[in-house]
Amino acid sequence: QPYTHYQLQLPNEQTQFLLSGNYMIEVYNEADEIVFSRKFLIYKNGSSVTAGVFRTRALEYYQTHQSIQFSINPPEGEFFRDPANQLHVTLLQNEQWTTALNGLKPQYNNGARLEYRYDAESRFEGGNEFLFFDTKNIQITTANVSYVELNRLYETYLTPDFFRRGYPYSFIQDLNGDFRIRTLQGSENGAVEADYSWVHFSLSTPMLLKDQEIYVYGKFNNYQLNEVNKMYFNPSLEIYEGVILLKQGIYNYKFVAKTPSSVLLNAVSGTHALTENRYLILVYYRYFGDQHDSLIGFGKTSSFEIMD
């Protein structure tokens, strides 16, 4: 029997957007408890951005990090008034707000164009390519699925992963942390026909990590760390184990470590300058007399062809 599927299209007859910028949608259940929230952006097409990804000039990070350099053009026929204070830029790696970089000021201008040629200030860890699995056909083993069992629901056991930190970089085509709901059953309408399965994750390590918790991490859970995606150490098998209920599809994920003071996004996967990442440059501007920052443009770039 197909599932009930809810979707919301914005704008609609009841909701129109008057201002550009950052928005948050929150969904509540009948008990007035929040089910989930998602950030989304509304922009007005005005400013243009050109950008590129470079190896850092710092030798100690040359093999592990990526720096973003970019320039911003004002809307046609306009100029930026007091850009050092009125213009704000946010850099996102793979649409992760948890690692966003803010506060960059233009270094110089070339006519009306503003130039940002930073190195350390716009530097990200390259990380590693995301791991993935495919459950479009929920009944059989596919890429990185070790075996499948049918109980009340399907149980999907992934091939055990290992600590990739310290290993040489190897390119793997991924979705940069994203996921796609898909099914090969029925009419292939994933929204209502894709089934759910308990997906079993495992990470091999000979001992419990001191003062560190391990989590499964990806866009499928909004890059959050909570009890649902927390891993637990099984000393008899020498692995961390976790199980998450997920809909059929193609998923990217990685393992991250949480200490009492910080989240180590690449402690398990390692970090490489050659990793393919997608970057988004968001441009906000506060027009004279406004009380809010307008999102006036954005730029995109990839580290697929990183430059020296």
DAHU-V855101 format. One record per residue. N is the residue number from 1. PSI is psi in whole degrees, 0 to 359 (999 if undefined). Layout:
N,PSI / N,PSI
//
This chain:
1,132 / 2,151 / 3,159 / 4,132 / 5,129 / 6,139 / 7,153 / 8,127 / 9,129 / 10,139 / 11,166 / 12,191 / 13,331 / 14,341 / 15,122 / 16,152 / 17,126 / 18,335 / 19,147 / 20,161 / 21,200 / 22,136 / 23,157 / 24,128 / 25,134 / 26,134 / 27,129 / 28,153 / 29,185 / 30,337 / 31,11 / 32,32 / 33,136 / 34,131 / 35,312 / 36,165 / 37,151 / 38,139 / 39,141 / 40,164 / 41,141 / 42,126 / 43,154 / 44,130 / 45,109 / 46,296 / 47,144 / 48,147 / 49,133 / 50,141 / 51,160 / 52,161 / 53,132 / 54,152 / 55,144 / 56,153 / 57,349 / 58,118 / 59,325 / 60,343 / 61,8 / 62,323 / 63,356 / 64,343 / 65,167 / 66,137 / 67,143 / 68,127 / 69,141 / 70,167 / 71,151 / 72,127 / 73,137 / 74,164 / 75,150 / 76,130 / 77,2 / 78,173 / 79,157 / 80,123 / 81,123 / 82,59 / 83,333 / 84,333 / 85,331 / 86,344 / 87,131 / 88,139 / 89,139 / 90,131 / 91,130 / 92,135 / 93,119 / 94,36 / 95,29 / 96,113 / 97,341 / 98,337 / 99,18 / 100,144 / 101,133 / 102,172 / 103,9 / 104,132 / 105,148 / 106,137 / 107,322 / 108,170 / 109,150 / 110,89 / 111,233 / 112,348 / 113,135 / 114,136 / 115,134 / 116,99 / 117,47 / 118,166 / 119,283 / 120,321 / 121,337 / 122,31 / 123,134 / 124,150 / 125,135 / 126,333 / 127,207 / 128,165 / 129,144 / 130,149 / 131,164 / 132,161 / 133,163 / 134,117 / 135,28 / 136,318 / 137,100 / 138,348 / 139,348 / 140,166 / 141,138 / 142,198 / 143,121 / 144,12 / 145,117 / 146,310 / 147,166 / 148,137 / 149,150 / 150,113 / 151,230 / 152,321 / 153,168 / 154,144 / 155,116 / 156,115 / 157,116 / 158,154 / 159,132 / 160,136 / 161,172 / 162,167 / 163,118 / 164,351 / 165,132 / 166,348 / 167,153 / 168,155 / 169,141 / 170,126 / 171,133 / 172,128 / 173,123 / 174,184 / 175,17 / 176,43 / 177,357 / 178,182 / 179,160 / 180,126 / 181,120 / 182,153 / 183,147 / 184,358 / 185,160 / 186,220 / 187,10 / 188,27 / 189,92 / 190,332 / 191,319 / 192,344 / 193,344 / 194,135 / 195,174 / 196,150 / 197,155 / 198,113 / 199,123 / 200,117 / 201,149 / 202,143 / 203,117 / 204,133 / 205,139 / 206,346 / 207,159 / 208,133 / 209,126 / 210,130 / 211,28 / 212,139 / 213,144 / 214,136 / 215,151 / 216,135 / 217,132 / 218,177 / 219,337 / 220,334 / 221,24 / 222,29 / 223,39 / 224,156 / 225,114 / 226,184 / 227,334 / 228,320 / 229,21 / 230,142 / 231,152 / 232,140 / 233,132 / 234,101 / 235,331 / 236,328 / 237,353 / 238,49 / 239,155 / 240,138 / 241,149 / 242,153 / 243,134 / 244,137 / 245,118 / 246,149 / 247,154 / 248,144 / 249,198 / 250,126 / 251,138 / 252,147 / 253,166 / 254,169 / 255,134 / 256,156 / 257,137 / 258,126 / 259,173 / 260,339 / 261,346 / 262,171 / 263,124 / 264,96 / 265,334 / 266,18 / 267,330 / 268,317 / 269,337 / 270,170 / 271,137 / 272,142 / 273,337 / 274,354 / 275,137 / 276,116 / 277,154 / 278,132 / 279,144 / 280,129 / 281,115 / 282,133 / 283,118 / 284,143 / 285,134 / 286,107 / 287,155 / 288,127 / 289,347 / 290,155 / 291,10 / 292,162 / 293,123 / 294,139 / 295,106 / 296,0 / 297,171 / 298,160 / 299,155 / 300,146 / 301,166 / 302,151 / 303,12 / 304,322 / 305,69 / 306,143 / 307,153 / 308,999
//
